[in-house]
């Protein structure tokens, strides 16, 4: 029964990842390609190759050529579930791109024509971060540099996954300075910093949105309370906040006095009420920490 549930969950994840891959392909075709800047990762390299070859070498083909071997390596060197889901994303993304390039999407494309190109970069970055965040939460990735960064950070845990990605994307942004050019006087070819800025802005927006989704929406606040009034505070937590707490026995290092430590996690709407409760009791010290996400719950037993 458990294996069946896992299989269904895995299949559901693959369907969701396939749908997100189509969104990712639409994002590229509608906002990135018409405005001549490189997005992050392997797609950035592919976009520059497509630009240099005037569309003769599609991003879709490049994605398949690079990502299929990377997914195979991930299958044997990182995690099989991660590799299969990432392969699904790569396959659907490449297929969707090749299909979209055969369609007439000119009426839907956001072509800034070198004016206010910051807006398509912001939109594309936000969509990319949304896709990346949800895919990452399903133990998968958008392939390319994500696989490389995950492997490197697995081999050396001291290296932060996101810093590795940032370094790779910064290199792509620097290269884009030499790829995207503008015509000058007398037939001269001029380099422009705008594609570099757009690439970095895209990466920044993608990281902000992606990290927010990865952290989750169930943020909360943890109160750690050191007190000699544990029972009274517990009663008020239960009756007024409809929460409970965990009590731990502790000894003060300086005074060698026995104290109780209460740990309680509440949502942000209850912070003021919690503080009002604590203000009533002397010999009470507390500090508050931000909790990115809460998982699970205790069943209420009467």
C-alpha positions in Angstrom: 0.0 0.0 0.0 2.8 2.4 0.9 4.7 1.5 -2.4 1.5 2.3 -4.3 1.1 5.6 -2.7 4.8 6.5 -3.4 4.3 5.5 -7.0 1.2 7.6 -7.4 3.0 10.6 -5.7 6.0 10.1 -8.0 3.7 10.0 -11.1 1.9 13.1 -9.9 5.2 14.9 -9.4 6.2 14.0 -13.0 2.9 15.3 -14.4 3.3 18.6 -12.5 7.0 18.9 -13.6 6.0 18.3 -17.2 3.4 21.1 -17.0 6.0 23.4 -15.5 8.4 22.6 -18.3 5.8 23.8 -20.8 5.4 27.0 -18.8 9.2 27.4 -18.8 9.3 27.0 -22.6 6.6 29.6 -23.0 8.5 31.9 -20.7 11.6 31.7 -22.9 9.7 32.1 -26.2 7.5 35.0 -25.1 9.9 37.1 -22.9 13.5 36.0 -23.3 14.2 35.3 -27.0 12.5 38.4 -28.4 14.6 40.7 -26.2 18.1 39.4 -26.9 19.5 38.6 -23.5 20.8 35.3 -21.9 18.8 33.7 -19.1 20.6 31.7 -16.4 22.3 28.3 -16.7 22.5 26.1 -19.8 19.6 28.0 -21.3 21.7 31.1 -21.3 24.5 29.4 -23.3 21.8 27.9 -25.6 20.2 31.3 -26.1 23.6 32.9 -27.1 24.2 30.1 -29.6 20.8 30.5 -31.1 21.4 34.2 -31.4 24.9 33.8 -33.0 23.5 31.2 -35.5 20.5 33.4 -36.2 18.1 30.6 -35.1 19.8 27.8 -37.0 20.7 26.0 -33.8 17.6 25.8 -31.5 17.7 26.0 -27.8 15.5 22.9 -27.8 18.2 20.8 -29.5 21.0 22.2 -27.3 19.0 21.4 -24.2 18.6 17.8 -25.2 22.2 17.4 -26.2 23.5 18.8 -22.8 20.8 17.6 -20.4 20.3 14.0 -21.4 24.0 13.0 -20.5 23.8 15.2 -17.3 20.6 13.4 -16.3 22.3 10.0 -16.9 25.2 11.1 -14.7 22.7 12.3 -12.0 21.0 8.9 -12.1 24.2 7.1 -11.1 26.0 9.8 -9.1 23.3 11.8 -7.3 19.8 10.4 -6.9 17.7 8.3 -9.2 14.4 9.9 -8.4 15.9 13.4 -8.8 17.4 12.3 -12.2 14.2 10.8 -13.6 12.1 13.9 -12.7 14.8 16.2 -14.0 14.9 14.1 -17.3 11.1 14.5 -17.6 11.5 18.3 -17.3 14.3 18.4 -19.9 12.5 16.2 -22.4 9.2 18.1 -22.2 10.9 21.5 -22.1 12.9 20.7 -25.3 9.9 19.3 -27.1 7.7 22.2 -26.1 10.3 24.7 -27.3 10.7 22.9 -30.7 6.9 22.9 -31.1 6.4 26.6 -30.0 9.1 27.7 -32.5 6.9 26.2 -35.3 3.9 28.3 -34.2 3.2 32.0 -34.9 3.4 33.6 -31.5 4.3 37.1 -32.6 1.1 38.5 -31.3 1.8 37.1 -27.8 5.5 38.0 -27.5 6.7 40.8 -25.4 9.1 42.6 -27.7 10.5 45.6 -26.0 12.6 46.7 -29.0 15.5 47.8 -26.8 13.2 50.1 -24.8 12.3 49.3 -21.2 13.7 45.7 -21.6 13.9 45.6 -17.8 10.2 44.6 -17.8 10.4 41.3 -19.8 13.5 40.4 -17.8 11.6 40.9 -14.5 8.6 38.9 -15.8 10.8 36.1 -17.2 12.8 36.0 -14.0 9.7 35.8 -11.8 8.2 33.0 -13.9 11.5 31.1 -13.9 11.8 31.4 -10.1 8.2 30.1 -9.7 9.0 27.1 -11.9 12.3 26.5 -10.3 10.9 26.7 -6.7 8.1 24.2 -7.3 10.3 21.8 -9.2 13.0 22.0 -6.5 10.4 21.2 -3.8 9.5 18.0 -5.8 13.2 16.8 -5.6 14.0 17.7 -9.2 15.6 20.6 -11.1 15.4 22.5 -14.4 18.6 20.5 -15.4 21.8 22.0 -16.7 23.8 23.9 -14.2 21.5 22.8 -11.4 22.7 19.2 -11.8 26.4 20.3 -11.9 25.9 22.5 -8.8 24.1 19.8 -6.9 26.8 17.3 -7.7 29.6 19.7 -6.7 27.9 20.6 -3.4 27.3 16.9 -2.7 31.0 16.2 -3.2 31.9 19.2 -1.1 29.1 20.1 1.3 30.9 23.2 2.5 30.2 24.7 -1.0 26.8 26.4 -1.0 24.5 25.2 -3.8 23.2 28.6 -4.6 26.7 30.3 -4.6 27.8 27.7 -7.2 24.8 28.6 -9.3 25.5 32.3 -8.9 29.1 31.9 -10.0 28.1 30.0 -13.1 25.4 32.5 -14.0 27.8 35.4 -13.5 30.1 33.8 -16.0 27.3 33.5 -18.5 26.3 37.1 -18.0 29.9 38.2 -18.6 30.1 36.2 -21.9 26.8 37.7 -23.1 28.6 41.1 -23.3 30.6 39.8 -26.2 27.7 38.0 -27.9 24.9 40.5 -28.1 26.1 43.5 -30.1 24.6 46.6 -31.6 25.5 48.2 -34.9 27.6 51.4 -34.7 28.6 54.1 -37.2 30.4 53.1 -40.3 29.5 49.4 -39.9 31.3 49.1 -36.6 30.1 46.5 -34.1 29.6 47.8 -30.6 29.3 45.8 -27.4 26.6 46.7 -24.9 26.3 46.2 -21.2 22.5 46.0 -21.3 22.4 42.2 -22.0 24.7 41.6 -19.0 22.5 43.7 -16.7 19.3 41.9 -18.0 20.9 38.5 -17.4 21.9 39.4 -13.8 18.5 41.0 -13.2 16.8 37.8 -14.5 19.0 35.7 -12.2 18.3 37.9 -9.2 14.5 37.8 -9.7 14.5 34.1 -10.3 16.5 33.5 -7.1 14.3 35.7 -5.0 11.0 34.1 -6.2 12.5 30.6 -6.2 13.9 30.9 -2.7 10.6 32.2 -1.4 8.8 29.2 -2.8 11.4 26.8 -1.6 11.1 28.2 2.0 7.4 27.6 1.9 4.4 29.7 2.9 4.0 28.1 6.4 6.3 30.5 8.1 5.9 30.9 11.9 7.7 32.2 15.0 9.3 30.1 17.7 9.2 31.3 21.3 11.8 29.9 23.7 10.8 30.8 27.2 12.9 30.4 30.4 10.6 30.8 33.4 9.6 29.7 36.9 5.9 30.0 35.9 5.7 27.2 33.3 2.4 25.8 34.4 0.6 29.2 34.4 2.0 30.2 31.0 1.1 26.8 29.6 -2.5 27.2 30.7 -2.8 30.6 29.0 -1.2 29.3 25.8 -3.7 26.5 25.6 -6.8 28.6 26.6 -6.0 31.8 24.7 -3.9 30.8 21.8 -5.2 27.3 21.2 -1.7 26.0 21.0 0.4 23.9 23.3 4.1 23.9 24.2 7.0 21.6 25.0 8.5 21.8 28.5 12.1 21.1 29.1 13.9 21.1 32.5 17.0 23.3 32.7 19.6 24.6 35.1 21.0 28.2 35.0 24.8 28.2 34.5 25.4 31.2 36.7 22.9 30.8 39.5 22.6 27.0 39.3 18.9 27.5 39.7 16.3 25.0 38.3 14.1 26.5 35.6 11.7 25.3 33.0 12.1 26.0 29.3 9.0 26.2 27.1 9.2 25.9 23.4 6.2 27.0 21.4 5.6 27.8 17.7 2.9 30.2 16.7 1.8 32.1 13.6 2.6 35.8 13.2 -0.9 36.9 14.0 -0.4 35.6 17.6 2.9 37.3 18.4 1.3 40.3 20.2 -1.0 38.0 22.2 1.9 35.8 23.2 3.9 38.8 24.4 1.0 40.1 26.4 0.9 36.7 28.2 4.6 36.7 29.0 4.5 40.3 30.4 2.4 39.1 33.3 5.1 36.9 34.8 8.4 37.9 36.5 11.5 35.7 36.4 10.7 35.0 32.8 13.1 35.5 29.8 12.3 34.7 26.2 13.6 35.1 22.7 11.9 34.7 19.3 13.2 33.0 16.2 11.8 33.0 12.7 10.7 29.5 11.4 10.7 29.2 7.6 8.3 26.4 7.5 6.4 24.0 9.7 5.8 20.3 8.8 3.4 17.9 10.4 1.2 18.2 13.4 0.3 16.4 16.6 -3.1 14.7 16.8 -5.4 16.1 19.5 -6.1 13.3 22.0 -8.9 13.8 24.5 
